[in-house]
């Protein structure tokens, strides 16, 4: 294990003691990860299969498999 520890998102060694006297910009620090809502705009609905409760969309849809997806009319065109 190094002084900078890479196994968890907690601070190990973060910089030099005297010079340069600050933490480098972009230094990885601990923080909240996940639980962020994502938005995909103007996806094209290819087909609606009402009997199977399916809505086929062209392109990728953000989120995990089985996740909740909210669909509404486009605000911008």
Biopython code that builds the backbone (N, CA, C, O; Angstrom):
import numpy as np
from Bio.PDB.StructureBuilder import StructureBuilder

atoms = [
    (1, "UNK", "N", (0.845, -1.175, 0.000)),
    (1, "UNK", "CA", (0.000, 0.000, 0.000)),
    (1, "UNK", "C", (0.897, 1.246, 0.000)),
    (1, "UNK", "O", (1.888, 1.309, 0.728)),
    (2, "UNK", "N", (0.540, 2.211, -0.809)),
    (2, "UNK", "CA", (1.332, 3.436, -0.880)),
    (2, "UNK", "C", (0.798, 4.465, 0.108)),
    (2, "UNK", "O", (-0.251, 4.262, 0.720)),
    (3, "UNK", "N", (1.514, 5.555, 0.259)),
    (3, "UNK", "CA", (1.063, 6.616, 1.163)),
    (3, "UNK", "C", (-0.192, 7.291, 0.636)),
    (3, "UNK", "O", (-0.940, 7.897, 1.402)),
    (4, "UNK", "N", (-0.429, 7.190, -0.670)),
    (4, "UNK", "CA", (-1.599, 7.829, -1.261)),
    (4, "UNK", "C", (-2.822, 6.951, -1.273)),
    (4, "UNK", "O", (-3.886, 7.418, -1.681)),
    (5, "UNK", "N", (-2.733, 5.698, -0.847)),
    (5, "UNK", "CA", (-3.832, 4.746, -0.736)),
    (5, "UNK", "C", (-4.881, 4.816, -1.830)),
    (5, "UNK", "O", (-5.534, 5.849, -1.976)),
    (6, "UNK", "N", (-5.064, 3.761, -2.598)),
    (6, "UNK", "CA", (-5.994, 3.784, -3.727)),
    (6, "UNK", "C", (-7.196, 2.870, -3.533)),
    (6, "UNK", "O", (-7.982, 2.707, -4.466)),
    (7, "UNK", "N", (-7.369, 2.269, -2.361)),
    (7, "UNK", "CA", (-8.423, 1.274, -2.221)),
    (7, "UNK", "C", (-9.773, 1.882, -1.873)),
    (7, "UNK", "O", (-10.798, 1.307, -2.241)),
    (8, "UNK", "N", (-9.823, 2.989, -1.197)),
    (8, "UNK", "CA", (-11.084, 3.620, -0.791)),
    (8, "UNK", "C", (-11.052, 5.088, -1.189)),
    (8, "UNK", "O", (-9.988, 5.643, -1.465)),
    (9, "UNK", "N", (-12.224, 5.712, -1.217)),
    (9, "UNK", "CA", (-12.265, 7.143, -1.536)),
    (9, "UNK", "C", (-12.095, 7.964, -0.258)),
    (9, "UNK", "O", (-13.016, 8.642, 0.196)),
    (10, "UNK", "N", (-10.902, 7.881, 0.300)),
    (10, "UNK", "CA", (-10.553, 8.721, 1.438)),
    (10, "UNK", "C", (-9.144, 9.241, 1.203)),
    (10, "UNK", "O", (-8.377, 8.662, 0.434)),
    (11, "UNK", "N", (-8.819, 10.314, 1.858)),
    (11, "UNK", "CA", (-7.550, 10.983, 1.594)),
    (11, "UNK", "C", (-6.390, 10.204, 2.192)),
    (11, "UNK", "O", (-6.444, 9.780, 3.346)),
    (12, "UNK", "N", (-5.337, 10.017, 1.395)),
    (12, "UNK", "CA", (-4.063, 9.509, 1.871)),
    (12, "UNK", "C", (-3.109, 10.693, 1.850)),
    (12, "UNK", "O", (-3.391, 11.722, 2.464)),
    (13, "UNK", "N", (-1.986, 10.565, 1.156)),
    (13, "UNK", "CA", (-1.101, 11.707, 0.974)),
    (13, "UNK", "C", (-1.664, 12.590, -0.127)),
    (13, "UNK", "O", (-1.993, 12.093, -1.204)),
    (14, "UNK", "N", (-1.783, 13.908, 0.125)),
    (14, "UNK", "CA", (-2.405, 14.771, -0.879)),
    (14, "UNK", "C", (-1.448, 15.779, -1.492)),
    (14, "UNK", "O", (-1.857, 16.532, -2.376)),
    (15, "UNK", "N", (-0.221, 15.824, -1.072)),
    (15, "UNK", "CA", (0.698, 16.761, -1.694)),
    (15, "UNK", "C", (1.973, 16.899, -0.895)),
    (15, "UNK", "O", (2.161, 16.243, 0.130)),
    (16, "UNK", "N", (2.843, 17.759, -1.378)),
    (16, "UNK", "CA", (4.112, 18.001, -0.703)),
    (16, "UNK", "C", (3.880, 18.826, 0.565)),
    (16, "UNK", "O", (2.847, 19.479, 0.714)),
    (17, "UNK", "N", (4.860, 18.787, 1.478)),
    (17, "UNK", "CA", (4.705, 19.494, 2.747)),
    (17, "UNK", "C", (4.955, 20.995, 2.597)),
    (17, "UNK", "O", (4.158, 21.811, 3.060)),
    (18, "UNK", "N", (6.054, 21.351, 1.956)),
    (18, "UNK", "CA", (6.446, 22.762, 1.913)),
    (18, "UNK", "C", (6.219, 23.376, 0.534)),
    (18, "UNK", "O", (5.602, 24.434, 0.412)),
    (19, "UNK", "N", (6.710, 22.719, -0.480)),
    (19, "UNK", "CA", (6.564, 23.251, -1.837)),
    (19, "UNK", "C", (5.723, 22.289, -2.651)),
    (19, "UNK", "O", (6.042, 21.100, -2.622)),
    (20, "UNK", "N", (4.734, 22.656, -3.339)),
    (20, "UNK", "CA", (4.323, 24.010, -3.669)),
    (20, "UNK", "C", (3.430, 24.667, -2.617)),
    (20, "UNK", "O", (3.118, 25.849, -2.754)),
    (21, "UNK", "N", (3.006, 23.950, -1.574)),
    (21, "UNK", "CA", (2.218, 24.584, -0.523)),
    (21, "UNK", "C", (0.726, 24.560, -0.777)),
    (21, "UNK", "O", (-0.026, 25.200, -0.042)),
    (22, "UNK", "N", (0.276, 23.846, -1.790)),
    (22, "UNK", "CA", (-1.155, 23.680, -2.047)),
    (22, "UNK", "C", (-1.379, 22.314, -2.663)),
    (22, "UNK", "O", (-0.435, 21.631, -3.059)),
    (23, "UNK", "N", (-2.622, 21.933, -2.737)),
    (23, "UNK", "CA", (-2.995, 20.646, -3.320)),
    (23, "UNK", "C", (-3.184, 20.838, -4.814)),
    (23, "UNK", "O", (-3.802, 21.813, -5.240)),
    (24, "UNK", "N", (-2.659, 19.919, -5.613)),
    (24, "UNK", "CA", (-2.758, 20.029, -7.061)),
    (24, "UNK", "C", (-4.206, 20.066, -7.526)),
    (24, "UNK", "O", (-5.058, 19.358, -6.988)),
    (25, "UNK", "N", (-4.478, 20.893, -8.525)),
    (25, "UNK", "CA", (-5.802, 20.984, -9.111)),
    (25, "UNK", "C", (-6.165, 19.640, -9.742)),
    (25, "UNK", "O", (-5.352, 19.044, -10.448)),
    (26, "UNK", "N", (-7.375, 19.168, -9.489)),
    (26, "UNK", "CA", (-7.815, 17.893, -10.036)),
    (26, "UNK", "C", (-7.490, 16.702, -9.156)),
    (26, "UNK", "O", (-7.746, 15.562, -9.545)),
    (27, "UNK", "N", (-6.923, 16.944, -7.963)),
    (27, "UNK", "CA", (-6.607, 15.847, -7.050)),
    (27, "UNK", "C", (-7.890, 15.113, -6.679)),
    (27, "UNK", "O", (-8.883, 15.739, -6.308)),
    (28, "UNK", "N", (-7.870, 13.792, -6.780)),
    (28, "UNK", "CA", (-9.053, 13.004, -6.458)),
    (28, "UNK", "C", (-9.323, 13.064, -4.960)),
    (28, "UNK", "O", (-8.449, 12.786, -4.140)),
    (29, "UNK", "N", (-10.546, 13.432, -4.629)),
    (29, "UNK", "CA", (-10.948, 13.564, -3.229)),
    (29, "UNK", "C", (-12.229, 12.764, -3.000)),
    (29, "UNK", "O", (-12.930, 12.436, -3.958)),
    (30, "UNK", "N", (-12.543, 12.446, -1.738)),
    (30, "UNK", "CA", (-13.780, 11.733, -1.456)),
    (30, "UNK", "C", (-14.984, 12.629, -1.703)),
    (30, "UNK", "O", (-14.889, 13.853, -1.622)),
    (31, "UNK", "N", (-16.102, 12.011, -2.003)),
    (31, "UNK", "CA", (-17.319, 12.777, -2.232)),
    (31, "UNK", "C", (-18.473, 11.864, -2.590)),
    (31, "UNK", "O", (-18.295, 10.655, -2.733)),
    (32, "UNK", "N", (-19.647, 12.439, -2.732)),
    (32, "UNK", "CA", (-20.856, 11.678, -3.045)),
    (32, "UNK", "C", (-20.792, 11.158, -4.476)),
    (32, "UNK", "O", (-20.410, 11.890, -5.389)),
    (33, "UNK", "N", (-21.164, 9.898, -4.672)),
    (33, "UNK", "CA", (-21.177, 9.304, -6.008)),
    (33, "UNK", "C", (-22.541, 8.687, -6.260)),
    (33, "UNK", "O", (-23.078, 7.996, -5.394)),
    (34, "UNK", "N", (-23.107, 8.927, -7.432)),
    (34, "UNK", "CA", (-24.356, 8.293, -7.816)),
    (34, "UNK", "C", (-25.578, 9.118, -7.440)),
    (34, "UNK", "O", (-25.459, 10.271, -7.027)),
    (35, "UNK", "N", (-26.753, 8.515, -7.587)),
    (35, "UNK", "CA", (-28.047, 9.136, -7.275)),
    (35, "UNK", "C", (-28.237, 10.444, -8.041)),
    (35, "UNK", "O", (-28.719, 11.430, -7.483)),
    (36, "UNK", "N", (-27.859, 10.451, -9.312)),
    (36, "UNK", "CA", (-27.980, 11.641, -10.141)),
    (36, "UNK", "C", (-28.972, 11.348, -11.257)),
    (36, "UNK", "O", (-28.868, 10.325, -11.933)),
    (37, "UNK", "N", (-29.936, 12.247, -11.450)),
    (37, "UNK", "CA", (-30.902, 12.074, -12.531)),
    (37, "UNK", "C", (-30.258, 12.458, -13.856)),
    (37, "UNK", "O", (-29.545, 13.458, -13.942)),
    (38, "UNK", "N", (-30.508, 11.667, -14.879)),
    (38, "UNK", "CA", (-29.973, 11.927, -16.212)),
    (38, "UNK", "C", (-31.117, 12.234, -17.161)),
    (38, "UNK", "O", (-32.251, 11.805, -16.949)),
    (39, "UNK", "N", (-30.801, 12.990, -18.219)),
    (39, "UNK", "CA", (-31.817, 13.411, -19.162)),
    (39, "UNK", "C", (-31.339, 13.127, -20.581)),
    (39, "UNK", "O", (-30.197, 13.426, -20.930)),
    (40, "UNK", "N", (-32.213, 12.551, -21.391)),
    (40, "UNK", "CA", (-31.928, 12.343, -22.812)),
    (40, "UNK", "C", (-33.035, 13.037, -23.590)),
    (40, "UNK", "O", (-34.216, 12.751, -23.391)),
    (41, "UNK", "N", (-32.655, 13.942, -24.468)),
    (41, "UNK", "CA", (-33.656, 14.733, -25.170)),
    (41, "UNK", "C", (-33.840, 14.251, -26.599)),
    (41, "UNK", "O", (-32.920, 13.733, -27.231)),
    (42, "UNK", "N", (-35.071, 14.442, -27.092)),
    (42, "UNK", "CA", (-35.432, 14.232, -28.492)),
    (42, "UNK", "C", (-35.130, 12.825, -28.993)),
    (42, "UNK", "O", (-34.679, 12.660, -30.127)),
    (43, "UNK", "N", (-35.370, 11.813, -28.172)),
    (43, "UNK", "CA", (-35.265, 10.438, -28.642)),
    (43, "UNK", "C", (-36.506, 10.115, -29.467)),
    (43, "UNK", "O", (-37.600, 10.593, -29.167)),
    (44, "UNK", "N", (-36.335, 9.318, -30.486)),
    (44, "UNK", "CA", (-37.432, 8.996, -31.399)),
    (44, "UNK", "C", (-38.113, 7.714, -30.947)),
    (44, "UNK", "O", (-37.459, 6.690, -30.748)),
    (45, "UNK", "N", (-39.441, 7.774, -30.783)),
    (45, "UNK", "CA", (-40.220, 6.579, -30.460)),
    (45, "UNK", "C", (-40.439, 5.825, -31.760)),
    (45, "UNK", "O", (-41.085, 6.334, -32.676)),
    (46, "UNK", "N", (-39.904, 4.610, -31.844)),
    (46, "UNK", "CA", (-39.967, 3.818, -33.065)),
    (46, "UNK", "C", (-41.287, 3.071, -33.158)),
    (46, "UNK", "O", (-41.927, 3.050, -34.210)),
    (47, "UNK", "N", (-41.692, 2.459, -32.052)),
    (47, "UNK", "CA", (-42.887, 1.624, -32.085)),
    (47, "UNK", "C", (-43.495, 1.543, -30.692)),
    (47, "UNK", "O", (-42.782, 1.555, -29.689)),
    (48, "UNK", "N", (-44.826, 1.459, -30.644)),
    (48, "UNK", "CA", (-45.545, 1.277, -29.383)),
    (48, "UNK", "C", (-46.269, -0.056, -29.457)),
    (48, "UNK", "O", (-47.082, -0.283, -30.353)),
    (49, "UNK", "N", (-45.970, -0.941, -28.505)),
    (49, "UNK", "CA", (-46.632, -2.244, -28.425)),
    (49, "UNK", "C", (-47.462, -2.264, -27.146)),
    (49, "UNK", "O", (-46.986, -2.654, -26.080)),
    (50, "UNK", "N", (-48.714, -1.835, -27.279)),
    (50, "UNK", "CA", (-49.588, -1.706, -26.120)),
    (50, "UNK", "C", (-49.901, -3.011, -25.432)),
    (50, "UNK", "O", (-49.970, -3.063, -24.204)),
    (51, "UNK", "N", (-50.094, -4.080, -26.210)),
    (51, "UNK", "CA", (-50.449, -5.371, -25.608)),
    (51, "UNK", "C", (-49.305, -5.961, -24.789)),
    (51, "UNK", "O", (-49.539, -6.769, -23.890)),
    (52, "UNK", "N", (-48.063, -5.562, -25.095)),
    (52, "UNK", "CA", (-46.898, -6.065, -24.359)),
    (52, "UNK", "C", (-46.338, -5.024, -23.386)),
    (52, "UNK", "O", (-45.338, -5.277, -22.714)),
    (53, "UNK", "N", (-46.982, -3.853, -23.309)),
    (53, "UNK", "CA", (-46.497, -2.740, -22.487)),
    (53, "UNK", "C", (-45.052, -2.371, -22.831)),
    (53, "UNK", "O", (-44.222, -2.191, -21.939)),
    (54, "UNK", "N", (-44.760, -2.260, -24.128)),
    (54, "UNK", "CA", (-43.419, -1.909, -24.595)),
    (54, "UNK", "C", (-43.455, -0.608, -25.382)),
    (54, "UNK", "O", (-44.403, -0.334, -26.117)),
    (55, "UNK", "N", (-42.419, 0.176, -25.215)),
    (55, "UNK", "CA", (-42.223, 1.394, -25.980)),
    (55, "UNK", "C", (-40.810, 1.312, -26.545)),
    (55, "UNK", "O", (-39.844, 1.372, -25.785)),
    (56, "UNK", "N", (-40.667, 1.177, -27.861)),
    (56, "UNK", "CA", (-39.356, 1.037, -28.491)),
    (56, "UNK", "C", (-38.823, 2.418, -28.860)),
    (56, "UNK", "O", (-39.492, 3.202, -29.533)),
    (57, "UNK", "N", (-37.602, 2.694, -28.404)),
    (57, "UNK", "CA", (-36.985, 4.002, -28.596)),
    (57, "UNK", "C", (-35.681, 3.822, -29.357)),
    (57, "UNK", "O", (-34.916, 2.901, -29.070)),
    (58, "UNK", "N", (-35.424, 4.701, -30.332)),
    (58, "UNK", "CA", (-34.161, 4.667, -31.067)),
    (58, "UNK", "C", (-33.093, 5.366, -30.237)),
    (58, "UNK", "O", (-33.299, 6.480, -29.755)),
    (59, "UNK", "N", (-31.958, 4.709, -30.075)),
    (59, "UNK", "CA", (-30.862, 5.290, -29.307)),
    (59, "UNK", "C", (-30.786, 4.721, -27.909)),
    (59, "UNK", "O", (-31.550, 3.828, -27.544)),
    (60, "UNK", "N", (-29.857, 5.245, -27.132)),
    (60, "UNK", "CA", (-29.640, 4.729, -25.782)),
    (60, "UNK", "C", (-30.486, 5.498, -24.775)),
    (60, "UNK", "O", (-30.742, 6.692, -24.934)),
    (61, "UNK", "N", (-30.910, 4.793, -23.742)),
    (61, "UNK", "CA", (-31.687, 5.382, -22.659)),
    (61, "UNK", "C", (-30.838, 5.279, -21.392)),
    (61, "UNK", "O", (-30.382, 4.186, -21.059)),
    (62, "UNK", "N", (-30.612, 6.385, -20.674)),
    (62, "UNK", "CA", (-29.763, 6.338, -19.485)),
    (62, "UNK", "C", (-30.399, 5.551, -18.350)),
    (62, "UNK", "O", (-31.623, 5.463, -18.250)),
    (63, "UNK", "N", (-29.559, 4.984, -17.501)),
    (63, "UNK", "CA", (-30.043, 4.278, -16.320)),
    (63, "UNK", "C", (-29.787, 2.794, -16.390)),
    (63, "UNK", "O", (-29.404, 2.270, -17.435)),
    (64, "UNK", "N", (-30.001, 2.103, -15.259)),
    (64, "UNK", "CA", (-29.767, 0.663, -15.202)),
    (64, "UNK", "C", (-30.895, -0.121, -15.847)),
    (64, "UNK", "O", (-31.971, 0.419, -16.104)),
    (65, "UNK", "N", (-30.644, -1.401, -16.108)),
    (65, "UNK", "CA", (-31.697, -2.271, -16.610)),
    (65, "UNK", "C", (-32.777, -2.390, -15.546)),
    (65, "UNK", "O", (-32.478, -2.590, -14.369)),
    (66, "UNK", "N", (-34.024, -2.269, -15.960)),
    (66, "UNK", "CA", (-35.127, -2.351, -15.013)),
    (66, "UNK", "C", (-35.371, -1.062, -14.252)),
    (66, "UNK", "O", (-36.226, -1.024, -13.367)),
    (67, "UNK", "N", (-34.636, 0.002, -14.579)),
    (67, "UNK", "CA", (-34.814, 1.281, -13.895)),
    (67, "UNK", "C", (-36.054, 2.008, -14.392)),
    (67, "UNK", "O", (-36.590, 1.688, -15.452)),
    (68, "UNK", "N", (-36.502, 2.986, -13.619)),
    (68, "UNK", "CA", (-37.683, 3.771, -13.971)),
    (68, "UNK", "C", (-37.289, 4.838, -14.987)),
    (68, "UNK", "O", (-36.300, 5.549, -14.805)),
    (69, "UNK", "N", (-38.077, 4.941, -16.062)),
    (69, "UNK", "CA", (-37.843, 5.940, -17.102)),
    (69, "UNK", "C", (-39.118, 6.753, -17.259)),
    (69, "UNK", "O", (-40.195, 6.191, -17.462)),
    (70, "UNK", "N", (-39.004, 8.067, -17.167)),
    (70, "UNK", "CA", (-40.150, 8.955, -17.343)),
    (70, "UNK", "C", (-40.073, 9.528, -18.750)),
    (70, "UNK", "O", (-39.046, 10.073, -19.154)),
    (71, "UNK", "N", (-41.170, 9.400, -19.492)),
    (71, "UNK", "CA", (-41.212, 9.856, -20.887)),
    (71, "UNK", "C", (-42.277, 10.935, -21.010)),
    (71, "UNK", "O", (-43.393, 10.784, -20.512)),
    (72, "UNK", "N", (-41.914, 12.030, -21.682)),
    (72, "UNK", "CA", (-42.866, 13.107, -21.912)),
    (72, "UNK", "C", (-42.585, 13.735, -23.270)),
    (72, "UNK", "O", (-41.572, 13.439, -23.904)),
    (73, "UNK", "N", (-43.482, 14.596, -23.706)),
    (73, "UNK", "CA", (-43.283, 15.270, -24.982)),
    (73, "UNK", "C", (-42.059, 16.172, -24.892)),
    (73, "UNK", "O", (-41.711, 16.664, -23.819)),
    (74, "UNK", "N", (-41.415, 16.379, -26.032)),
    (74, "UNK", "CA", (-40.208, 17.203, -26.068)),
    (74, "UNK", "C", (-40.555, 18.660, -25.786)),
    (74, "UNK", "O", (-41.526, 19.188, -26.328)),
    (75, "UNK", "N", (-39.759, 19.308, -24.939)),
    (75, "UNK", "CA", (-39.944, 20.725, -24.661)),
    (75, "UNK", "C", (-39.272, 21.575, -25.733)),
    (75, "UNK", "O", (-39.756, 22.653, -26.079)),
    (76, "UNK", "N", (-38.135, 21.074, -26.260)),
    (76, "UNK", "CA", (-37.412, 21.776, -27.316)),
    (76, "UNK", "C", (-37.466, 20.932, -28.575)),
    (76, "UNK", "O", (-37.446, 19.703, -28.502)),
    (77, "UNK", "N", (-37.534, 21.574, -29.717)),
    (77, "UNK", "CA", (-37.572, 20.823, -30.969)),
    (77, "UNK", "C", (-36.438, 21.243, -31.859)),
    (77, "UNK", "O", (-36.297, 20.722, -32.965)),
]
sb = StructureBuilder()
sb.init_structure("model")
sb.init_model(0)
sb.init_chain("A")
sb.init_seg("    ")
for serial, (resi, resn, name, xyz) in enumerate(atoms, 1):
    if name == "N":
        sb.init_residue(resn, " ", resi, " ")
    sb.init_atom(name, np.array(xyz, "f"), 0.0, 1.0, " ", f" {name:<3s}", serial, name[0])
structure = sb.get_structure()
